[in-house]
Amino acid sequence: MTGPKAFLTYASSVQMGARGGIQECKHQFAWEKWNCPENTLQLSTHNGLRRATKETSFVHAISAAGVMYTLTKNCSMGDFDNCGCDDSRIGQTGGRGWIWGGCSDNVAFGEKISKQFVDALEGGHDSRAAVNLHNNEAGRLAIKATMRRACKCHGVSGSCTIQTCWMQLADFREVGNYLKMKYNQAKKLELDKKPARVGNSADNRGAIANTFRSISRTELVYLEDSPDYCVKNQSLEFQGTEGRECLKGNKNMSQSERKSCRRLCAECGLKVVAKRIEVVSSCNCKFHWCCTVKCDKCKQIVTKYYCARKKSGRNLNNNVRHRARAHRP
């Protein structure tokens, strides 16, 4: 299916997938200096991704992955007339004691349509476009790399003498975790970044292609060092880490959460300030026949931690209090 009809058929899934990718980005970077800020959703259209940093490499990858993931899911659920399960290997022996069967998620379909939508946003043939396209592909390959085999037993009284198995998508969180690992290992490339005549010349396109031959398709790559995310940057619409919340204590925290105060405050030359704030939440909920649930409003004083300037902190404290109020339900 091609043309305007196809665009309308898949457009909502593409949009949903891109949004899902950005939401996963926000989760993965919640306690990092760059925290996938609000304008990232606009950047995910690629119109604003003029830079080619490690962070934009992740945005490209997770957005492309999100689009492919949603398209594949919707295909398997029968949402598209021209697409269904991947039954190309049904009946074939997969390994000792099992054969291919069931309903494998049709990642080939998701990959194809994702390419048509996401890669089409890249114009030109310079190094930046090549990097963006490479990271798009790395995102799609992450979907394949995280797929899992699911099986069902067959035999008398559940003896499992033979199994039928199929491939299914992992939870998207696993894809996010996989790509965050790739982000941490991202490679900087030394390429001509000019989009002018030289950047688009046949010789330069050949040099770009030659550089990418030594890079695995699953790796994230970038061209430029990241800016200092500790400080506010108007042109990037980044607010810096002053006033950001961080976490302390609690053995159940992830490593990223445990290190958040050091990363967001200390490494940025800020101190940690504790604020006791009032949080209002629903409690003592009861079901009433028929058919409502009524709850009390319970108030609790909790301690939260924020990054503050070491000098002239009065204005910041007002800002922190403003943010604390914004956190109340």
C-alpha positions as CSV (number, residue, x, y, z in Angstrom):
1,M,0.0,0.0,0.0
2,T,1.5,3.4,-1.0
3,G,0.3,6.9,-1.5
4,P,-2.1,9.2,0.4
5,K,-4.3,6.3,1.5
6,A,-1.4,4.5,3.1
7,F,-0.3,7.7,4.8
8,L,-3.7,8.1,6.5
9,T,-3.8,4.4,7.4
10,Y,-0.5,4.4,9.3
11,A,-0.2,8.1,10.4
12,S,-1.8,7.7,13.8
13,S,0.3,4.7,14.6
14,V,3.4,6.5,13.5
15,Q,2.5,9.5,15.7
16,M,1.7,7.3,18.7
17,G,5.0,5.4,18.2
18,A,7.0,8.6,18.1
19,R,5.3,9.8,21.3
20,G,5.9,6.5,23.0
21,G,9.6,6.8,22.0
22,I,9.9,10.2,23.6
23,Q,8.1,9.0,26.8
24,E,10.7,6.2,27.1
25,C,13.4,8.8,26.5
26,K,12.1,10.8,29.5
27,H,12.1,7.7,31.6
28,Q,15.7,6.7,30.7
29,F,17.1,10.2,31.3
30,A,14.9,11.3,34.2
31,W,17.9,11.6,36.5
32,E,20.5,12.8,34.0
33,K,21.6,16.4,33.4
34,W,19.9,16.2,30.0
35,N,16.5,14.8,30.8
36,C,14.8,14.7,27.4
37,P,13.0,18.0,28.0
38,E,9.6,19.0,26.8
39,N,10.8,20.4,23.4
40,T,12.2,17.0,22.6
41,L,8.8,16.0,21.3
42,Q,9.1,18.7,18.7
43,L,12.7,17.7,18.0
44,S,11.5,14.2,17.3
45,T,10.0,15.4,14.0
46,H,13.7,15.9,13.1
47,N,13.1,19.5,11.9
48,G,14.8,20.9,15.0
49,L,17.6,18.3,15.3
50,R,20.3,20.5,13.8
51,R,22.9,19.1,16.2
52,A,24.3,15.6,16.1
53,T,25.2,14.9,19.7
54,K,24.9,11.7,21.7
55,E,21.6,12.9,22.9
56,T,20.1,13.5,19.5
57,S,21.5,10.1,18.4
58,F,19.3,8.6,21.2
59,V,16.3,10.7,20.2
60,H,16.5,9.4,16.6
61,A,17.0,5.8,17.6
62,I,14.2,5.7,20.2
63,S,11.8,7.5,18.0
64,A,12.4,5.2,15.0
65,A,12.1,2.2,17.4
66,G,8.9,3.5,18.9
67,V,7.3,3.9,15.4
68,M,8.4,0.4,14.3
69,Y,7.2,-1.1,17.6
70,T,3.7,0.5,17.4
71,L,3.3,-0.4,13.8
72,T,4.3,-4.0,14.5
73,K,2.0,-4.3,17.5
74,N,-1.0,-2.8,15.6
75,C,-0.3,-5.2,12.7
76,S,-0.3,-8.3,14.9
77,M,-3.6,-7.0,16.5
78,G,-5.2,-6.9,13.1
79,D,-5.6,-3.2,12.9
80,F,-4.4,-3.1,9.3
81,D,-6.3,-4.9,6.5
82,N,-3.1,-5.7,4.6
83,C,-1.0,-7.0,7.5
84,G,-1.1,-9.8,10.0
85,C,1.1,-12.3,11.8
86,D,4.4,-13.4,10.4
87,D,3.6,-16.9,9.2
88,S,6.6,-17.4,6.9
89,R,8.2,-20.2,8.9
90,I,5.1,-21.9,10.3
91,G,5.6,-25.7,10.3
92,Q,9.4,-25.5,9.9
93,T,11.7,-27.2,12.5
94,G,13.2,-24.5,14.7
95,G,15.3,-26.7,16.9
96,R,15.3,-29.9,19.0
97,G,11.8,-30.6,20.2
98,W,10.1,-27.5,18.7
99,I,8.7,-26.1,15.5
100,W,7.6,-22.7,14.3
101,G,4.0,-21.9,14.9
102,G,1.6,-19.5,16.6
103,C,1.6,-15.8,15.7
104,S,5.0,-14.2,15.4
105,D,5.0,-10.4,15.5
106,N,5.5,-9.1,11.9
107,V,8.6,-6.9,12.5
108,A,9.4,-6.9,8.8
109,F,6.2,-4.9,8.2
110,G,6.9,-2.5,11.1
111,E,10.4,-2.0,9.8
112,K,9.3,-1.3,6.3
113,I,6.7,1.3,7.1
114,S,8.9,2.9,9.8
115,K,11.6,3.5,7.2
116,Q,9.1,5.0,4.8
117,F,7.9,7.5,7.4
118,V,10.9,8.2,9.6
119,D,13.8,8.1,7.1
120,A,11.9,10.2,4.6
121,L,12.4,13.1,7.0
122,E,16.1,13.2,6.2
123,G,17.0,15.4,3.2
124,G,20.4,15.9,1.7
125,H,23.4,13.5,1.6
126,D,25.8,15.2,4.1
127,S,27.4,13.6,7.2
128,R,24.6,14.8,9.5
129,A,21.9,13.1,7.4
130,A,24.1,9.9,7.3
131,V,24.4,9.9,11.0
132,N,20.7,10.4,11.6
133,L,19.8,7.6,9.2
134,H,22.3,5.3,10.8
135,N,20.8,6.0,14.3
136,N,17.3,5.5,12.9
137,E,18.4,2.0,11.7
138,A,20.1,1.3,15.0
139,G,16.8,2.0,16.8
140,R,14.9,-0.4,14.5
141,L,17.5,-3.1,15.0
142,A,17.1,-2.7,18.7
143,I,13.5,-4.0,18.3
144,K,14.8,-7.2,16.6
145,A,17.6,-7.6,19.1
146,T,15.2,-7.6,22.1
147,M,12.6,-9.9,20.7
148,R,11.9,-13.1,22.6
149,R,10.8,-16.6,21.7
150,A,7.5,-17.7,23.3
151,C,6.4,-21.4,23.2
152,K,3.5,-23.6,23.9
153,C,3.7,-27.3,24.9
154,H,1.8,-30.1,23.1
155,G,1.5,-33.7,24.1
156,V,-0.5,-36.2,26.1
157,S,-1.4,-34.8,29.6
158,G,0.9,-31.8,29.0
159,S,4.0,-34.0,28.5
160,C,5.4,-31.3,26.2
161,T,6.8,-33.8,23.7
162,I,6.8,-31.1,21.1
163,Q,6.5,-27.3,21.3
164,T,5.3,-24.7,18.9
165,C,7.1,-21.4,19.2
166,W,6.9,-17.9,17.8
167,M,8.7,-14.6,18.1
168,Q,7.2,-11.7,20.0
169,L,8.1,-8.2,20.9
170,A,9.7,-7.5,24.2
171,D,8.2,-4.9,26.5
172,F,9.3,-1.5,25.1
173,R,11.1,-0.7,28.4
174,E,13.6,-3.4,27.4
175,V,14.1,-1.6,24.1
176,G,14.7,1.6,26.0
177,N,17.2,-0.1,28.3
178,Y,19.0,-1.6,25.3
179,L,19.3,1.7,23.5
180,K,20.4,3.5,26.7
181,M,23.3,1.0,26.9
182,K,24.1,1.9,23.2
183,Y,24.0,5.6,24.1
184,N,26.5,5.0,26.9
185,Q,28.8,3.3,24.3
186,A,28.1,5.8,21.4
187,K,31.0,6.5,19.1
188,K,32.0,10.0,17.9
189,L,32.8,10.2,14.2
190,E,35.2,12.7,12.6
191,L,33.4,13.7,9.4
192,D,32.9,16.8,7.3
193,K,29.7,18.3,8.8
194,K,29.2,21.0,6.3
195,P,25.9,20.7,4.4
196,A,27.3,22.8,1.5
197,R,28.5,21.8,-1.9
198,V,31.6,19.9,-0.5
199,G,29.4,18.1,2.0
200,N,27.1,16.8,-0.7
201,S,29.8,16.0,-3.3
202,A,30.2,12.5,-4.7
203,D,33.7,12.3,-3.2
204,N,32.4,13.2,0.3
205,R,29.5,10.8,0.1
206,G,32.0,8.1,-0.7
207,A,34.1,9.1,2.3
208,I,31.0,9.0,4.5
209,A,30.0,5.6,3.2
210,N,33.6,4.3,3.8
211,T,33.6,5.6,7.4
212,F,30.4,3.8,8.2
213,R,31.7,0.4,6.9
214,S,33.7,0.1,10.1
215,I,30.8,0.9,12.3
216,S,28.3,-1.8,13.4
217,R,24.7,-1.0,12.3
218,T,23.6,-1.5,15.9
219,E,25.8,1.2,17.4
220,L,24.8,4.8,18.0
221,V,27.1,7.5,16.5
222,Y,27.4,11.2,16.8
223,L,29.4,14.1,15.3
224,E,29.5,16.8,18.0
225,D,30.3,17.0,21.7
226,S,27.4,17.7,24.0
227,P,26.9,21.2,25.4
228,D,27.1,21.8,29.1
229,Y,23.7,20.7,30.3
230,C,24.4,22.1,33.8
231,V,23.7,25.6,32.7
232,K,20.6,27.2,31.1
233,N,20.8,27.5,27.3
234,Q,18.1,29.6,25.7
235,S,18.9,28.5,22.1
236,L,18.6,24.8,23.1
237,E,15.6,25.6,25.3
238,F,17.3,23.7,28.1
239,Q,16.8,25.0,31.7
240,G,19.9,23.6,33.3
241,T,20.0,21.6,36.6
242,E,19.4,24.5,39.0
243,G,16.1,23.8,40.8
244,R,16.0,20.2,39.6
245,E,14.8,17.6,42.1
246,C,17.2,14.8,43.1
247,L,16.8,11.7,45.3
248,K,18.5,10.6,48.5
249,G,18.5,7.4,50.6
250,N,16.3,4.3,50.0
251,K,18.1,1.1,49.1
252,N,15.4,0.2,46.6
253,M,16.5,3.0,44.3
254,S,18.2,2.3,41.0
255,Q,21.9,3.3,40.5
256,S,20.8,6.3,38.4
257,E,18.5,7.5,41.2
258,R,21.0,7.0,43.9
259,K,23.6,9.1,42.1
260,S,21.1,11.8,41.0
261,C,22.1,14.4,43.7
262,R,25.8,14.0,42.9
263,R,25.2,14.1,39.1
264,L,22.7,17.0,39.0
265,C,23.9,19.1,41.9
266,A,27.6,18.5,42.9
267,E,28.9,17.9,39.4
268,C,27.3,21.2,38.3
269,G,28.7,23.2,41.2
270,L,25.4,23.3,43.1
271,K,24.4,22.3,46.6
272,V,21.6,20.1,47.7
273,V,18.8,21.7,49.7
274,A,16.1,19.9,51.5
275,K,12.5,21.1,51.5
276,R,9.6,19.8,53.5
277,I,6.4,20.1,51.5
278,E,2.8,19.1,52.0
279,V,1.5,16.5,49.6
280,V,-2.2,15.8,49.3
281,S,-3.3,12.4,48.1
282,S,-6.4,10.2,48.0
283,C,-6.8,7.7,50.9
284,N,-9.3,5.6,52.8
285,C,-11.1,4.9,49.6
286,K,-14.4,3.0,49.9
287,F,-16.7,1.5,47.4
288,H,-20.4,2.6,47.7
289,W,-23.3,0.7,46.1
290,C,-23.8,1.4,43.3
291,C,-21.4,2.4,41.8
292,T,-19.0,5.0,43.2
293,V,-15.7,5.1,45.0
294,K,-15.3,7.8,47.7
295,C,-12.0,8.8,49.1
296,D,-10.7,11.1,51.8
297,K,-8.0,13.6,51.2
298,C,-4.9,12.9,53.3
299,K,-2.1,15.4,53.9
300,Q,1.5,14.2,54.4
301,I,4.7,16.2,54.9
302,V,7.5,14.8,52.8
303,T,11.1,15.9,52.4
304,K,12.3,16.5,48.8
305,Y,15.7,17.5,47.6
306,Y,16.7,20.1,45.0
307,C,19.8,21.6,43.4
308,A,20.5,25.2,44.5
309,R,23.3,27.7,44.0
310,K,25.9,27.9,46.7
311,K,25.7,31.7,46.7
312,S,22.7,34.0,46.3
313,G,20.3,31.2,47.0
314,R,17.3,33.3,48.0
315,N,15.9,33.6,44.5
316,L,16.5,29.9,43.8
317,N,14.7,28.9,47.0
318,N,11.6,30.8,45.8
319,N,12.0,28.9,42.5
320,V,12.2,25.6,44.3
321,R,9.1,26.4,46.3
322,H,7.3,27.2,43.1
323,R,8.4,23.9,41.6
324,A,7.4,22.0,44.8
325,R,3.9,23.5,44.6
326,A,3.7,22.4,41.0
327,H,4.5,18.8,42.1
328,R,1.4,18.6,44.4
329,P,-1.4,16.5,43.0
